[in-house]
Amino acid sequence: MEGVDFVAIAEIVVIIIFGTIIPFAAYPKGVAIIGSTKSSIIATSEPMSAFLISLFILGEKYPPLSIVGFFFIVLAVIFITLSGKKENNDRK
């Protein structure tokens, strides 16, 4: 078949399997193992790690509003962590 890049199609399939299907299947099992509070902290930390990796490793430039958004995410993770600890202390 002319014009079909089979390498690109294979790369897309790998991204679909390893970047979408496996993580979505593994997430509920991970929640069952580590609990919902820890898993929500990890899930909300993902945008922060992507931001930092793209900033320092890939050299991306961000507008000031994006940096403000990054700090709001950090505050949200801190808030979730602290409220989870308070909830655990209330149960004891």
N, C-alpha and C positions, 0 to 999 in steps of 0.2 A: 504494500500500500504506500503510495507516494504521499509525502507531506506529513506522515505520522511519525512522531518522534517517540519511539518505544521506551527510550531511557527516561524521558520526561513523564510518560504515563506510569512507568514503574516507580519513579520517585513520588508521584502523587499517590499511588496506591500505598506505598510505605508510610507516607505522612498520614493518610487516612487511617491505616491500621494502628500504627504506633502513637500517633498524635491525638486520635479521637476514640476509636473503638476500645482499645485496651484501657486507656485512662478512665473512660466512662464506665467500663465494666468493673474496674478495680476500686473506684471511689466508694461505692457502698460497702464493699468488703473492708476497706480501710476504716470507714466510719464505725463499723461494727467492732473492729479491733481496738482503735484508739479512742473512740468516743466522739460525740458530736462537737463538743467545745474545742478540742484540739484540732479536729479536722476543719472546723470553720476558721480557726486562726490560720492554719496552713493555706486554706483556700483564699483568704483575704490577703495573705502575704504574697501570693503569686504575682499580682500586678506590680508590687514593689520590687520584687526580684527582677522581673522583666524590665522595669524602668532602669534599675541600677546597672544591669548587664548591658542594656543598649546604650546607656550613658557612658560608662567607663570602658567597656570592651569594644563596642562597635562605634563609639565616637558620635552618637546621635546628639543633635542640638535640640533643646526643648524650649518653647516659649515660657515666660514666667508663670502663666496660668496653669500650665501642666505641672510645674514644680509645686505650686500651691496645692493642686489636686493630689500630688504625691504625699504631701504632708498631712492632708485630710485622711488619706488611706492609712498612714502610720498612726494617726490619732484614733481611727476606728479600730485598728487592731489592738492598740493599747487598751481602749475602752472595753472591747470584747474580752480581752484577757483578764482585766481587773474584775469585770462583772462576773466572769466564770469562776474566779477564785472566791468572790464574795458568795456566790450561789453555793459553792461547795462547802464553805464555812457555815452557811446557814443550815445546811442539811445535817451537820454533825451535832 
